[in-house]
Amino acid sequence: MRIDRYLHCIRLVKSRTIAQALIVEGYVRIDGKRAEKPSDSVRVGSVIALPLRDRVRVIKVLSLPQRRGPAPEARLCYEEVEP
């Protein structure tokens, strides 16, 4: 799944446009490597690091969502990892 779509579907960002801006500006890392473009792939088990709300969030991908569902459903797709 595309990283911009994943961040939007799990409700970490309000829109894919915001996710794309974070990625293009170089703020998002996937498995320790900087995400080069919004179409970079995310797989189950990937670790994503990005700055949100004045702190760095590190999350591990548990599953890939089929849609942007309600928040409780979105939280099942990832787990927080301490940086």
Protein Blocks (a to p, Z undefined) as FASTA:
>chain_A
ZZklmmmmnopafbfklmmmmmmnopaceehiacfbfkbccdehiacdddeehiacdddd
fbdcfbdcdfklmmmmpccddZZ
